Amino acid sequence: MMSQEADPDLEVEESAAVFLEEYSDAFQEHFFEALKQKGIENYDKAINSLLKCKELDPGNRVVDHELAKVYVKDKQYNAAESYALEALTSAPENPWYLETMVSVSQKQGAPLQDLKTRIPYDNDRLKENLALIYYRQTNYNNALAILKETKKTAFSDDLTAKINELLSKRTVTSRSVGFTNTQDRSEAGSADQYKTRIKGLITANSLPLLQQLSEEALERYPSQPYFYFANGYALNKKAKHREAISILEAALDYMIDDISLSNKIYKELSDAYTALHNPVKANMYLRKIKPGF
């Protein structure tokens, strides 16, 4: 199943490598300047540099994709959607383009399926990639629904089996914690109740239960960054660092003025990248930690 997963460490490097030999010095200069400015969160400057790339090569889909990502960071979702659609339509089987398109649609509070008429939704590889994205987000029901629409392949069978196994474990876990009546289940399912139980599991270092409970919380509350942190924390402690990075970086998309939680996420990301022998990314996140919180 994981044969379609890509290493998140390579995303920027792979995008940049497209230009190493094929484009002019001016194009390369603007493109790498855009990546630099995006990395230090100067989004206006990054956008300006990418627009200069567009002037040099108006039909370049990699530039469209980078513009979409920066506009998402800058919370300009309409512009992000326009460029994300351009990139995905030109290369529907590219998982990075699809992931950005999903991010844009979720930021706008709508599922990607609402854009069926505007993207190559009949492409089976696109659907497999979409199911994998939902799986990584622990949106298991959405992932299964997409998989039912795809052709039967080894990938779809493998991912379906994996998700069903996780859902089965979650059901067993929910029964084992002893919530036997409707009122108890309702209270247990509130965001605050999840946070209380998750904090207890972190304190107890109960990683299997922490992973399962945080996944359950994420499915019910997919815009709560604390649940992404908890899930990433559990994955990190279980040495599943690449999975942890995917979840923890997704958490940052939902952060709003919570410095303490941001610091915890940055710390976990730094630890994960350190474990993967990527000191550049590890130090980048370490420098984002604000002291005193």
N, C-alpha and C positions, 0 to 999 in steps of 0.2 A: 504494500500500500504506500509506503513512504518513498517509493521510487520517483514520485512526482514532486517531492518536496525539494526546495532549493535552500542553500545556505544563506541566511539573511545577511551574514557578514559580507557576502559578495555582491549584493545588489548594486551599490554605488559603483564598485569596481567594474562590474560587468557592463553597466550602462556607459561608463566613461570609456571603456576599452573600444567601444564601437567607433570612436573618433580618433584613435591614436594614429591611424595611417590614412584614413579616407578623407579627412577634412582639412581645411586651411588652418594656418596658424591662428588667424583671427577667430575662427569658429571655436577652435580648441580653447583659446584664451578665455572667451566669454563663457563657454560651457563649464570649464573648471572653476572659474570665478563664481559662477552660480552655485556650484556644489559647495564651495567654500563658504559663501555667504549663507546658504541654507543651513549649513552645519553650525554656524554661530548665531542662527535665528535672525539674521538680517534679511527678512523675507522680501522687502521692497527691492533691495539691491539684487537679490537672487532672481526675482521676476524680471527686472530690467535687463540683466545679463542674458537670460533665456530668450527674452523677446528679441534681443539683438541676434541671437542664434536663429530665431525664426525668420528674421529678415534675410539672413544669408542662405537659409534652406527652409522655405515655408512648409514643405511637406514632410519634414522629419518627425517621425512618430515618437522617437526617444525624447526629443525636446518637448513634444506635447505631453508625454507622460511626466517628465520632470516638472513642467509647468503645473500640471494637475496636482502633483504632490505638494508643491510650494503653496499653491492657492488653498489647499486644504489646511496646511499649517497656519496660513494667514486668515483662515475662517472666511474666505471668499468662495463659498460653495457653488454658486452659479457658474463662475468662471472655471472652477475646478471641474465641474461636471462637463462643461463644453470640451475642454482639452482631454479629459479622461475618455470621453466618448470617441473623440478622434483617434486616440491611440488604440483603444480596444477594438474599434471597428476595423482598423487596418491590420490588426494582429490578434484575432479573437482567442488564439490558443496560448497567448503569452500570460502566464500566471501573475506576473507583477502588475501588468496593466489591469487585469481583472481585480486584483486585490485593491488597487487604488480606486477603481470604479465602485467596488463594494463599500469602501470607506466613505466615499463621497455620498453615496445613497443613504448610508446609515446616519451620517451627520445630518442629513436632511429629513431623517425620520421616516424613510421609506425603504422597503426591501428592493433588492436589485430586480426582482421579477416585475416590478412596476415599469421597468424600462425595456421589457421584452421586445417591443416593436421598434426600439431604437438601437438595439445591439444584435449581434449574430447569435441569438439565444438557441437556435437549433443546432449549434455546433456542440457535439458530444464532449469534445475535450474541454470546451469552456465549462460545460456543466460539471464535469469531473473536478475541474479546478475550483469551481464554486462550492461544490460539496466539501472539498478539502479545506477551503477557507472557513466555512461554517464549522467544520469539525475542530479546527484550531481555535475557533472562538468559543468552543463548547456549546454551540447552538445545534445540538444533535438532531432535534426533530426537523429543523430546516435542512440539515445535511441529508437526512434520510429521504425527505420529500424530493430533493433534487436527484438523488441516486435512483429513485423509482422512475424518473423520467429519462434516464440514460440507457444506452445499450448495455447489455450484460457483458462485463469484461472482468478480467482477473482483478483489476484495480477496484472496480465498483463492488465486487464480491468481498474483497479484503476489507475495504473501508466500512461496508455495511456490517460485516461480522464484528469489526472492532467497536463500532458504535453500539451495536446491540449488546455486546459484552459489557461495555461501560454503563449502559442504561440498566442492565440487569444487576450489576454490582450496586448501583445507586439505589435501586428498589430495595435490595437486601439491607443496605445501610440504613435507609429511612425507617424500615421496620424494626431494626435492631435498637434504635435509640428510644423506642418506647412511646411514640406518639400514637395513641390508640383511638382518639376521638376527634371529631371534626374541629372542635374549638382548639384543641392542642395543635392540630396540624396548621390551622390558620395562623395561630400565634407564631409557630415555629417557622412559617413561611414568610414572615415580614423581614424586611431588609435589616432592621435593627436586631432581630432575633438571630438572623444568620451571622451578623457581625459578632454578636456576643459569643455564639457557639464557636465561630472560627477563631476568635482570640483565645478561647480556652484550649482549642486544639493546637494552636501555635505554642502556647505556654507549655502544654503537655508533650510537645514534639511528636504528636500523633500524625505522622505524614500521610499514611494511606487514607485515613478518615478526612484529613484536611483537604487532600486533593479531591476526594469525591464530593465533600460538602461544598467546597468552593466552586466546583463545576456545576453543581445543582443551583447554587446561588446565582451564578453567571447566566444560567439558562433563564432564570426568572427575572433577573435584573442585569441585562447585558450592558447597561451604561454606568454601572457602579464601579469605579476604578479600584475600590478596596478589594473587591472579589477577584479582579484580575491580579492584584498584588498577591493575595493569599494563594491563588492557584500557581502563580509564578514562583512564589516562595517554596511551595511544596515541591514543584518540579526541580527547582535548583538544588534543594536538599537531597533529592533522589538522583542527582547527577544527570538530569535530563535538561542540559543547559540550553540547547537550541530551542527546545519547546518552551522553556522558561522565557527566553528572550522574546519569542513571538508573542507570548501572552503579556509580558511586562511592557513591551513597547506599545502594544495595543492599549494598555491602561493609560498611557500618557495622552492619548487622544481624548480622554474623558476627564482629565484633570482640570479643576477650577479652584485656584487659590487655596490649596491644601498643601502647605510647604512640608509639613511633617510626613504626610503620606508620599509626597513626591520624593523626599529624601530617601525613604525606605525603598521605593521603586528604583531610584538611581543606584542605591547600594547593591540591590540584588542584580541589576543589570551589569554593574561593574564586576561583581563576583562571577557572574556567568561568563562574561567575556574574558576575564582572567583565566577561568578554567579552560576556556577554548583557545588560550594562548594568543589573544588579540589585545595587546596592551594599549593600542591606540584607542579602540572603542572603550576599553575599561577605564582609561584615564579620562576620556571625554565625559563619561557619566559621573565619575568620581568628582570632577571639577564642578559639576552641576549641583552637588550637595551644598546646601546653605547651612552654615554653622549656627548653633543656638536654637535649633528646632528639633 
